[in-house]
Every structure is written in C-alpha cells, then in structure tokens.
Amino acid sequence: MTAGRTAVLHVITGLRMGGAETALSRLLATLPSGEFPATVVSLLPGGPLSERIQSLGVPVRSLGMRRSLPSLRGALALRRIVRELRPAIIQGWMYHGNLAGWFARSVGRTPARLVWNIRQSLYDLRRERPGTRLAIRLGARLSVQCDAIVYNSHVAHRQHEAIGYAAARARVIPNGFDCEQFRPRADAGAALRAELGVPPERLLVGLVSRYHPMKGHEIFFEAARRVLDAGVDAAFVCAGPDVTAANPRLAEPIGRLGLAERVHLLGERHDTPTLFSGFDVSCSASSWGEGFPNAVGEALASGTPCVATDVGDTAVVLGPSGTLVPPGDPEALAEGLRRLLAATPETRREAGALGRQRVQREFSLDRVTEMYAEFYRTLGDGSHSS
C-alpha cells in the first residue's frame, strides 16, 4: 500500500434505492478519495445506485448472484477481486454483504481488516425471511473474527449483542444527511399539489419508503382513514420502490378503507429532497426493523415536521423536534398526525426549523463522514483491536 492511502473494498448485497445503499453512496461521495480509494462489489446485479456510485469515479463490480442463492462463480469472482485489489479494509454492508466480506478475506489470502456494517434493529428474529435469519445467526458465530462491527444505531448494537454478536468489536456511527441537498424549498408544496391535482388548501402527509411489511404502510393507511374521518382535509403521498397501485398489498387496504381518492402512490422517485420539502407533515410508520431511519432525518433536514414510530434510534433522531408514537398503533399515529395537521402553518414551520437545526448539529453528512474517516485511519494504522 502507498503511504497515506487506505484502500477500502465495500461488499454490499445490492444497489437498489434503500437505506444502506444510500448511506454507502453518500459516504463515497464525501470521503476523501485520495486517502480512501474505494471499490464496490455488489452481490446482486445492477441497481439504480450503481450508476450514481460509478459517476463518483468509484468502480462497481457485480457478482451477478440471484437473491438468496450464492453461486460458486460469484464466490470465485470475489476471491479474484480481493487478490487483485489487495485492499487494506474489507467492509461488508448488511447481513449477506457482511458474510461475503468475511468469505472474501478468508479465501483471498489477505491481511485486510474486516469490518461489518449492520443497518437494522432486531426486535423479533421470526419476522425475518428464512435466509436472512440464517445469515443473522451465522453472523453471530463469525463476528469474533471481525476487526470491527459498525452499527448505525444504539438499539441495533444492544439487540445484536444480545443474540451473540461480539461486544468488543462494536462501534456506533449514525447516518449522515446532506443539509444542502435536503433543505426547505418554498415552492415545493405548490409544485407537488399541482402534480397530484389536489387543491392548494389540502394538507399533504408523506411517507417515503420502499415497500416492506416492516415499513407499516397498512398502519399508515389505517391512520389516514382516522384522520379523514376526523374532518381533516388531507392527502396522503407514498413514494418508494414497489409503492405503486400494481402492488396488491397496497391496493387492497387502500380499497378496503375507501382511500382511493386521497392516497397517491408515486413509486420510486429520484427527487426525494423536493418531495420531503413539499409535505406539510412527514411520517415514518415502521413497526420493526429500523436502525437509524433515513426518512426521518431527511424530512427533518428538509424543515418538515415528522410523526414517527418508536423503533430503532428514531427517538434519538427526532429528539424534542418531532412527535414519537408507539409502533403498530394506527390510532396513536392518527392522533400524532391530527395534532400537527391542526397546528398553524407557522407552528409547523417552527417545528420543522428545530428539526433541521438538530440534524445540522448532530447528524450532518460532514460530521458522520469524518467519523468514518477517523475510524478507517485507526484501522489502517493497526491500532484497532482485532
């Protein structure tokens, strides 16, 4: 290795639009590439963030694996990549990426430091898919072989240690948010109403998340029904991968609850900073699984007040600037939304401003990037415990 350069090989499950994938792309965009030259290996093919990462000058290599189906060809390709690049650090992202990173170091005949990155909380292992459960349990057994395990939330840290993840390897580094990209935009609300075809006086409540049962879309719809029944003139806007009318798991509750005229499913969007700024209130309705929710931090950075369920480190992100409610409780979620929607626009703006100040102070992308940089420097000089 050249003095002053610490090459990092990032191994991630895939590069779709998700919390871990977005966190990786943001980190790569802000870390000093001269000091930390990076390469990304994706187990799965393609993904919308692949081009974004490559546009940063960071090579992306796909192993072309199928989900939950490891392949010998992919494993051999990963070994070749490690032997070719000889990275100083191999960092896995998410459970399958972590195991692939462990494999890469084991068969690559490399002295590279091994880092795992765990991005979700773990309230009930039975809720995970069988392949993910297996990866989590195997990770617990192998975790003592890591040089470090980075968690993005204190809750995830405690929960994983409780099922056997090595306590001595733990490090908590939160998600970081670009407060220039996510910022208040005075015209965003009017533009979004025009796009949706809703009247200017109608309040907009947004939920930005990929579709997954843990994200609580049905709870959100049940809360929306209660808000409307209370006489609030509101529309409910959902955006994210698989969040379309073609998804029967969304279409069914929308139809059953009579929400077709008030719920707008936008699918995957690449203008989320504008979306968050266009909402009057943002919502995170997750029932489990969140570690450090990007959507909450992005909403607050955009100056939009947020109602969120108390999972993972959501309470840490919100602080006193948002409304925290129990998970899985549509009535509590509806009450939190009703209170904010009933407030004056000035009150909502003040709440949003407090949230933005909190993110700028505690969770700015620059601050979190420097935390990663110092962490890599410590690993690179060999002073981290192994």
C-alpha positions as CSV (number, residue, x, y, z in Angstrom):
1,M,0.0,0.0,0.0
2,T,1.2,3.5,-0.8
3,A,1.8,5.6,2.3
4,G,-1.2,7.8,3.2
5,R,-3.7,5.7,1.2
6,T,-6.1,3.1,2.7
7,A,-7.9,1.2,0.0
8,V,-11.4,0.1,1.0
9,L,-13.4,-2.7,-0.6
10,H,-17.1,-2.3,0.1
11,V,-19.2,-5.5,-0.3
12,I,-22.9,-4.9,-0.4
13,T,-25.9,-7.1,-1.1
14,G,-27.2,-4.9,-3.9
15,L,-27.5,-1.3,-5.1
16,R,-31.2,-0.6,-5.2
17,M,-32.6,2.5,-3.5
18,G,-32.5,1.6,0.2
19,G,-31.2,3.0,3.4
20,A,-27.9,1.1,3.5
21,E,-27.3,1.6,-0.2
22,T,-28.0,5.3,0.1
23,A,-25.7,5.6,3.1
24,L,-22.9,3.9,1.2
25,S,-23.3,6.2,-1.8
26,R,-23.3,9.3,0.4
27,L,-20.2,8.1,2.2
28,L,-18.3,7.5,-1.0
29,A,-19.3,11.0,-2.3
30,T,-17.8,12.7,0.7
31,L,-14.8,10.6,1.9
32,P,-11.5,11.9,0.5
33,S,-11.0,9.5,-2.4
34,G,-7.2,10.2,-2.4
35,E,-6.9,8.9,1.1
36,F,-9.5,6.2,0.9
37,P,-9.7,4.8,-2.7
38,A,-12.7,2.6,-2.9
39,T,-14.2,-0.2,-4.9
40,V,-17.8,-1.5,-4.5
41,V,-18.7,-5.1,-5.0
42,S,-22.5,-5.8,-5.4
43,L,-23.6,-9.4,-4.9
44,L,-26.7,-8.8,-7.0
45,P,-26.7,-7.4,-10.5
46,G,-27.2,-3.7,-11.3
47,G,-29.4,-1.3,-9.3
48,P,-30.2,2.4,-9.7
49,L,-27.4,3.4,-7.3
50,S,-24.7,1.6,-9.4
51,E,-24.5,4.4,-11.9
52,R,-24.5,7.1,-9.2
53,I,-21.6,5.5,-7.5
54,Q,-19.7,5.0,-10.7
55,S,-20.2,8.7,-11.6
56,L,-18.1,9.4,-8.5
57,G,-15.2,7.6,-10.0
58,V,-15.7,4.6,-7.8
59,P,-15.6,1.2,-9.7
60,V,-18.6,-1.1,-9.2
61,R,-18.3,-4.8,-9.8
62,S,-21.3,-7.0,-9.8
63,L,-21.1,-10.7,-9.0
64,G,-24.4,-11.3,-10.7
65,M,-25.8,-13.6,-8.0
66,R,-29.5,-14.2,-7.5
67,R,-31.2,-13.2,-4.2
68,S,-30.7,-15.9,-1.5
69,L,-28.8,-18.1,-4.0
70,P,-25.0,-18.0,-3.5
71,S,-23.1,-19.2,-6.5
72,L,-19.6,-20.8,-6.9
73,R,-18.9,-18.5,-9.9
74,G,-19.7,-15.4,-7.8
75,A,-17.6,-16.7,-4.9
76,L,-14.6,-17.3,-7.2
77,A,-15.0,-13.9,-8.8
78,L,-15.0,-12.2,-5.3
79,R,-11.8,-14.1,-4.4
80,R,-10.2,-12.8,-7.7
81,I,-11.2,-9.2,-6.9
82,V,-9.6,-9.3,-3.4
83,R,-6.4,-10.8,-4.7
84,E,-6.2,-8.2,-7.5
85,L,-7.0,-5.1,-5.4
86,R,-5.3,-6.1,-2.1
87,P,-7.5,-3.7,0.0
88,A,-6.4,-2.6,3.4
89,I,-10.0,-2.8,4.6
90,I,-12.9,-5.0,3.5
91,Q,-16.2,-3.6,4.7
92,G,-19.5,-5.6,4.4
93,W,-22.9,-3.9,4.3
94,M,-26.0,-5.7,5.6
95,Y,-26.0,-9.3,6.6
96,H,-25.3,-11.1,3.3
97,G,-22.7,-8.5,2.4
98,N,-21.1,-9.0,5.8
99,L,-20.8,-12.7,5.3
100,A,-19.5,-12.2,1.8
101,G,-16.9,-9.8,3.2
102,W,-15.8,-12.5,5.7
103,F,-15.6,-15.0,2.9
104,A,-13.5,-12.6,0.8
105,R,-10.9,-12.1,3.5
106,S,-10.9,-15.8,4.4
107,V,-10.2,-17.1,0.9
108,G,-8.4,-14.0,-0.5
109,R,-5.2,-14.7,1.4
110,T,-5.2,-11.0,2.6
111,P,-4.3,-9.3,5.8
112,A,-7.1,-6.8,5.2
113,R,-9.0,-5.6,8.2
114,L,-12.6,-6.8,8.2
115,V,-15.5,-4.5,9.1
116,W,-19.2,-5.4,9.2
117,N,-21.9,-2.8,8.9
118,I,-25.3,-3.6,10.5
119,R,-28.1,-1.2,9.5
120,Q,-31.2,-2.5,11.2
121,S,-32.7,-3.3,14.6
122,L,-33.7,-6.8,15.5
123,Y,-36.9,-6.9,17.6
124,D,-38.1,-10.4,16.5
125,L,-35.9,-12.8,14.5
126,R,-39.0,-14.7,13.5
127,R,-40.1,-11.8,11.3
128,E,-37.1,-12.1,9.1
129,R,-37.0,-14.2,6.0
130,P,-35.5,-17.7,6.5
131,G,-32.4,-16.8,4.5
132,T,-31.9,-13.6,6.5
133,R,-32.4,-15.4,9.8
134,L,-29.7,-17.9,8.8
135,A,-27.4,-15.1,7.9
136,I,-28.0,-13.3,11.2
137,R,-27.3,-16.4,13.2
138,L,-24.2,-17.3,11.2
139,G,-23.0,-13.7,11.6
140,A,-23.3,-14.0,15.4
141,R,-20.9,-17.1,15.3
142,L,-18.4,-15.4,13.0
143,S,-18.5,-11.9,14.5
144,V,-15.5,-12.6,16.7
145,Q,-13.4,-12.8,13.5
146,C,-14.2,-9.2,12.6
147,D,-11.9,-6.3,13.4
148,A,-15.0,-4.1,14.0
149,I,-18.7,-4.1,13.7
150,V,-20.3,-0.7,12.8
151,Y,-23.9,-0.2,13.9
152,N,-25.9,2.8,12.8
153,S,-28.0,2.8,15.9
154,H,-27.5,2.1,19.6
155,V,-30.7,-0.1,19.6
156,A,-29.2,-2.3,16.9
157,H,-26.0,-2.5,18.8
158,R,-27.7,-3.8,22.0
159,Q,-30.0,-6.2,20.2
160,H,-27.3,-7.9,18.2
161,E,-25.0,-8.3,21.2
162,A,-28.0,-9.9,23.0
163,I,-28.0,-12.7,20.4
164,G,-24.3,-13.3,20.4
165,Y,-22.6,-10.6,18.3
166,A,-19.1,-9.8,19.6
167,A,-19.4,-7.0,22.1
168,A,-15.7,-6.0,21.9
169,R,-15.9,-5.2,18.2
170,A,-18.8,-2.7,18.4
171,R,-18.8,0.8,17.1
172,V,-21.8,3.1,16.6
173,I,-21.7,5.6,13.7
174,P,-25.1,7.2,12.8
175,N,-26.4,8.0,9.4
176,G,-25.5,11.4,8.0
177,F,-27.6,13.8,6.0
178,D,-26.7,16.3,3.3
179,C,-28.3,19.5,4.6
180,E,-27.6,21.3,1.3
181,Q,-29.5,18.7,-0.7
182,F,-32.2,18.2,1.9
183,R,-33.4,21.8,2.7
184,P,-36.6,23.8,2.9
185,R,-37.9,24.8,-0.6
186,A,-40.6,27.5,-0.6
187,D,-42.2,26.3,-3.9
188,A,-42.1,22.6,-3.3
189,G,-45.6,22.3,-1.8
190,A,-47.3,24.1,-4.6
191,A,-45.4,22.1,-7.2
192,L,-46.4,18.8,-5.6
193,R,-50.0,19.8,-5.3
194,A,-50.0,20.7,-9.0
195,E,-48.5,17.4,-9.9
196,L,-51.1,15.5,-7.8
197,G,-54.0,17.6,-8.9
198,V,-55.1,18.5,-5.4
199,P,-56.5,21.8,-4.3
200,P,-54.0,24.3,-2.7
201,E,-55.6,24.2,0.7
202,R,-55.3,20.4,1.1
203,L,-52.6,19.3,3.5
204,L,-50.1,16.8,2.4
205,V,-48.8,13.9,4.6
206,G,-45.9,11.9,3.1
207,L,-44.4,8.5,3.7
208,V,-41.2,7.8,1.7
209,S,-40.0,4.2,1.9
210,R,-39.6,1.1,-0.1
211,Y,-42.5,-1.4,0.3
212,H,-41.8,-4.0,3.0
213,P,-44.2,-5.3,5.7
214,M,-42.0,-3.7,8.4
215,K,-42.4,-0.2,6.9
216,G,-46.0,-0.1,8.1
217,H,-47.9,1.1,5.0
218,E,-51.1,-0.6,6.2
219,I,-50.8,1.1,9.6
220,F,-50.3,4.4,7.8
221,F,-53.4,3.9,5.7
222,E,-55.5,3.0,8.8
223,A,-54.3,6.2,10.4
224,A,-55.1,8.1,7.3
225,R,-58.7,6.9,7.4
226,R,-59.0,8.1,11.0
227,V,-57.5,11.5,10.1
228,L,-60.0,11.9,7.3
229,D,-62.9,10.7,9.5
230,A,-61.9,13.5,12.0
231,G,-62.7,16.0,9.3
232,V,-59.1,16.9,8.3
233,D,-58.7,17.9,4.6
234,A,-55.6,15.9,3.8
235,A,-54.0,13.8,1.1
236,F,-51.5,11.0,1.8
237,V,-48.5,10.6,-0.5
238,C,-46.4,7.5,-0.6
239,A,-43.2,7.0,-2.6
240,G,-40.6,4.3,-2.9
241,P,-39.7,1.1,-4.7
242,D,-42.7,-1.1,-5.2
243,V,-45.0,1.6,-3.8
244,T,-47.4,1.5,-6.8
245,A,-51.1,0.6,-7.4
246,A,-49.8,-2.6,-9.1
247,N,-48.7,-3.8,-5.6
248,P,-51.8,-5.8,-4.3
249,R,-50.5,-5.5,-0.7
250,L,-51.0,-1.8,-1.0
251,A,-54.1,-1.7,-3.3
252,E,-56.1,-4.0,-1.1
253,P,-56.1,-1.8,2.1
254,I,-56.5,1.4,0.1
255,G,-59.6,0.0,-1.5
256,R,-60.9,-1.6,1.7
257,L,-60.5,1.7,3.6
258,G,-62.1,3.8,0.8
259,L,-58.9,5.8,0.3
260,A,-58.5,5.7,-3.4
261,E,-59.2,9.5,-3.8
262,R,-56.9,10.5,-1.0
263,V,-53.8,8.3,-1.4
264,H,-51.3,8.9,-4.1
265,L,-48.8,6.1,-4.8
266,L,-45.8,7.6,-6.7
267,G,-43.5,4.6,-7.0
268,E,-39.7,5.1,-6.9
269,R,-38.7,8.7,-7.1
270,H,-35.3,10.4,-7.5
271,D,-36.5,13.8,-6.3
272,T,-37.0,12.9,-2.7
273,P,-35.4,16.2,-1.4
274,T,-38.2,18.1,-3.2
275,L,-40.8,15.6,-2.0
276,F,-39.9,16.0,1.6
277,S,-39.9,19.7,1.4
278,G,-43.3,19.6,-0.3
279,F,-45.0,17.7,2.6
280,D,-46.8,19.6,5.4
281,V,-46.0,16.6,7.6
282,S,-43.8,13.6,7.0
283,C,-44.4,10.2,8.6
284,S,-42.5,7.1,9.4
285,A,-44.8,4.2,10.3
286,S,-42.4,1.3,10.7
287,S,-43.4,-1.5,13.1
288,W,-39.9,-3.0,13.4
289,G,-36.5,-3.3,11.7
290,E,-35.4,0.3,11.6
291,G,-32.0,1.1,12.8
292,F,-31.5,4.8,12.2
293,P,-34.2,5.8,9.7
294,N,-33.0,7.9,6.8
295,A,-36.6,9.1,6.0
296,V,-36.9,10.8,9.4
297,G,-33.5,12.5,9.1
298,E,-34.2,13.6,5.6
299,A,-37.6,15.0,6.5
300,L,-36.1,17.0,9.4
301,A,-33.2,18.3,7.3
302,S,-35.9,19.5,4.8
303,G,-37.6,21.5,7.5
304,T,-40.6,19.3,7.6
305,P,-42.1,18.2,11.0
306,C,-42.3,14.5,11.4
307,V,-44.5,11.9,13.2
308,A,-42.6,8.6,13.6
309,T,-43.0,5.3,15.4
310,D,-40.6,4.5,18.3
311,V,-38.4,1.9,16.7
312,G,-34.6,1.7,16.4
313,D,-33.0,5.1,17.2
314,T,-35.9,7.1,15.8
315,A,-36.2,8.8,19.2
316,V,-32.6,9.8,19.0
317,V,-33.0,11.3,15.6
318,L,-36.2,13.2,16.5
319,G,-35.2,14.5,19.9
320,P,-37.7,17.1,21.0
321,S,-38.4,18.3,17.5
322,G,-40.9,15.6,16.4
323,T,-43.8,13.5,17.5
324,L,-43.0,10.0,18.6
325,V,-45.7,7.3,18.8
326,P,-45.8,3.6,19.6
327,P,-45.3,1.2,16.6
328,G,-48.2,-0.8,15.3
329,D,-50.9,1.6,16.7
330,P,-52.9,3.3,14.0
331,E,-54.9,5.4,16.5
332,A,-51.8,6.8,18.1
333,L,-50.3,7.5,14.7
334,A,-53.5,9.2,13.6
335,E,-53.6,11.3,16.8
336,G,-50.0,12.5,16.2
337,L,-50.8,13.4,12.6
338,R,-54.0,15.2,13.7
339,R,-52.2,17.4,16.2
340,L,-49.6,18.5,13.7
341,L,-52.1,19.0,10.9
342,A,-54.4,21.0,13.2
343,A,-51.5,23.4,14.1
344,T,-51.0,26.6,12.2
345,P,-48.5,26.7,9.3
346,E,-46.2,28.9,11.4
347,T,-46.2,26.3,14.2
348,R,-45.3,23.5,11.7
349,R,-42.6,25.7,10.2
350,E,-41.1,26.3,13.7
351,A,-41.2,22.6,14.5
352,G,-39.5,21.9,11.1
353,A,-36.8,24.5,11.7
354,L,-36.0,22.9,15.1
355,G,-35.7,19.5,13.4
356,R,-33.4,20.9,10.8
357,Q,-31.2,22.6,13.4
358,R,-30.9,19.3,15.2
359,V,-29.8,17.4,12.1
360,Q,-27.3,20.1,11.2
361,R,-25.8,20.0,14.6
362,E,-25.8,16.2,15.3
363,F,-26.2,14.3,12.1
364,S,-24.7,16.3,9.2
365,L,-23.1,14.3,6.5
366,D,-19.7,16.1,7.0
367,R,-19.7,15.1,10.7
368,V,-20.5,11.5,10.0
369,T,-18.0,11.3,7.1
370,E,-15.3,12.5,9.4
371,M,-16.3,9.8,12.0
372,Y,-15.8,7.1,9.3
373,A,-12.5,8.7,8.1
374,E,-11.1,8.6,11.7
375,F,-12.4,5.1,12.1
376,Y,-10.6,3.9,8.9
377,R,-7.4,5.7,9.9
378,T,-7.4,3.9,13.2
379,L,-8.0,0.5,11.4
380,G,-5.4,1.3,8.8
381,D,-2.6,2.1,11.3
382,G,-3.4,-1.2,13.1
383,S,-4.4,0.4,16.4
384,H,-7.9,-1.1,16.5
385,S,-8.4,-4.2,18.5
386,S,-8.5,-7.4,16.5
